[in-house]
Amino acid sequence: MYIPRPAKLLFQHDNGWNLFLQKFGNSTSEWTKLSVERMLACGTPAMGVRRYCCASPCCTHTRFFSQTCKSKACSSCGLKATEQWIATQQHILPDCDWQHITFTMPHLLWPFFNNNWPLLNALFRCATRAMLRFARKMGIEIGIFCALHTYGRQLNQHPHIHLSVTRAGLDLKHRVWRSLFFKKKVVEYIWRIAVIRLLRKSHAIINPAHLPGFGHLRDKRQWGRYLEAQYQRYWKVHFAKKTRGAWRNVKYIGRYLKRPPMAASQLRHYSGGAVIHHYLDHRTQRHKSQMLSQEEMLGRYVSHIPDKHFKMVCYYGFLANRKRGKLLPLVYQALEMDVKKKPEKPGFAVLMKQFTNVDPYRCILCGDRLRFSGALAGMPATGLLSDRLYKWEEKQWLRGRTQDRCA
């Protein structure tokens, strides 16, 4: 029997997702709706089924595997995508000193980036501008990879950038590895200028006068004064201690890169109505809980689903896609490292063995291997969404007829 995961239960209980679409369907993007539908159908026959039979001629055991959704709204598929990304990065990134930097901004600027994915994409360039400019003036090519994080521990809007940079770089002229040091005050200064300049140019896109609490910002003059006041505030740019190798930074960034904002383990005592969400407070380093309505929790959940084809991680310097093939061998040579081969991504069977110590393709009766014998295609996400809306309208129509008969 299929048992829904707690994250799915949040959408399915008391027709929560249907009621949310009825109230906020016009303001919710089609890609978000499709992502949620795929997440709800993940692991069910609606996504398609693969059939495996035992290879032994004397055994009749058959096992069926339901297809997964591979959606960024699904915590189960996000775990698999995270492990695959981490395995790939650990085989590509050079073994040298790395530094993790977190770029944040004042909380009064957060609402302007809410679901504004073109503006969020520009934050990558704002965060990397200072370091790339400084390194190229010295004739050094550094390696940078950074990830966008749109939410805080309370699932609120909190856009910030997690960046990892090498503490040295490749001297393009002499092809040697040279050390490099970035000054915190200079990086923070250029980050502030870049973000404020980005917001000044994006006044027409943001249209702050239509946002709640910003009705007084009607023209560009008032908008400029407001941004100037935010520029004078304290902007926190956290420089972590340098580490040997990037595996710690990769694992830390990977936790937020492919997964949805809320893990199933953070939900407590949910049976409809109020939702109790547990989180770790960074300031006090203590676990806290907050109580939200089902509607508000669904709104926070879907607001952090990335737009279609949006890249949550970007690479710069010798890690950029157009430079990687040429410069990475030179980096390995300067560091006296062996050229790394392209790694194999861990698949379904490898991850199952790793987390449950069970081989899914092993027959439970005779111990022989299971072989693929057939598949049944599932419904597309658009069909799932239209089917949901049709059933919901039919249910509402039947309920209305029942009430009319009782009256």
LINRASUL-V650493 format. One record per pair of residues at least 6 apart in sequence whose C-alpha atoms are under 6 Angstrom apart, sorted by the first residue. I is the first residue (numbers start at 0). J is the second residue. D is the distance in whole Angstrom. If there is no record, write none. Layout:
I&J&D ; I&J&D
This chain:
5&263&6 ; 6&263&6 ; 10&16&5 ; 33&380&6 ; 34&70&6 ; 37&68&5 ; 37&380&6 ; 38&73&5 ; 41&67&5 ; 41&68&5 ; 42&65&5 ; 42&66&6 ; 42&67&5 ; 43&65&6 ; 44&65&6 ; 45&377&5 ; 45&378&6 ; 46&66&5 ; 46&377&4 ; 47&65&6 ; 47&66&5 ; 47&375&5 ; 47&376&5 ; 47&377&4 ; 48&64&6 ; 48&65&4 ; 48&66&6 ; 48&374&6 ; 48&375&5 ; 49&63&6 ; 49&64&5 ; 49&373&6 ; 49&374&4 ; 50&63&5 ; 50&372&6 ; 50&373&5 ; 50&374&6 ; 51&61&6 ; 51&62&5 ; 51&369&6 ; 51&370&5 ; 51&371&4 ; 51&372&5 ; 52&61&4 ; 52&369&5 ; 52&370&5 ; 53&60&6 ; 53&369&4 ; 54&368&6 ; 54&369&6 ; 69&76&5 ; 71&258&6 ; 72&259&5 ; 74&258&6 ; 74&259&6 ; 77&257&5 ; 77&258&4 ; 81&253&6 ; 81&257&6 ; 83&344&5 ; 83&345&6 ; 94&244&5 ; 95&243&6 ; 95&244&5 ; 96&165&6 ; 96&166&6 ; 96&242&6 ; 96&243&5 ; 96&244&6 ; 97&164&6 ; 97&165&4 ; 97&166&5 ; 97&241&5 ; 97&242&5 ; 97&245&6 ; 98&163&6 ; 98&164&5 ; 98&241&5 ; 99&162&6 ; 99&163&4 ; 99&239&5 ; 100&162&5 ; 100&237&6 ; 100&238&5 ; 101&160&6 ; 101&161&5 ; 101&236&6 ; 101&237&5 ; 102&159&6 ; 102&160&5 ; 102&236&5 ; 103&159&5 ; 103&235&6 ; 104&234&5 ; 125&190&6 ; 125&193&5 ; 126&190&6 ; 129&186&6 ; 139&168&6 ; 139&169&5 ; 139&170&5 ; 140&168&5 ; 140&169&5 ; 140&316&6 ; 141&168&4 ; 141&316&5 ; 142&164&6 ; 142&165&6 ; 142&316&5 ; 142&317&5 ; 142&318&5 ; 143&163&6 ; 143&164&5 ; 143&314&6 ; 143&315&5 ; 144&163&6 ; 144&313&6 ; 144&314&4 ; 145&161&5 ; 145&162&4 ; 145&312&6 ; 145&313&6 ; 146&160&6 ; 146&161&5 ; 146&311&6 ; 146&312&4 ; 147&160&5 ; 147&311&5 ; 148&158&6 ; 148&159&5 ; 149&157&5 ; 149&158&4 ; 150&156&5 ; 150&157&5 ; 151&157&5 ; 152&278&6 ; 166&179&5 ; 167&177&5 ; 167&178&4 ; 167&179&5 ; 168&176&6 ; 168&177&5 ; 169&175&6 ; 169&176&5 ; 175&333&5 ; 176&333&6 ; 207&213&6 ; 208&214&4 ; 208&216&5 ; 208&217&5 ; 216&222&5 ; 265&276&6 ; 265&277&5 ; 266&276&5 ; 267&275&5 ; 272&293&6 ; 273&291&6 ; 273&292&5 ; 273&293&6 ; 274&290&6 ; 274&291&5 ; 274&292&6 ; 275&289&6 ; 275&290&5 ; 276&288&5 ; 276&289&5 ; 277&287&6 ; 277&288&4 ; 278&286&6 ; 278&287&6 ; 279&285&6 ; 279&286&4 ; 317&323&5 ; 317&326&6 ; 352&358&6 ; 360&368&6 ; 360&369&5 ; 361&367&6 ; 361&368&5 ; 361&369&6 ; 362&368&6
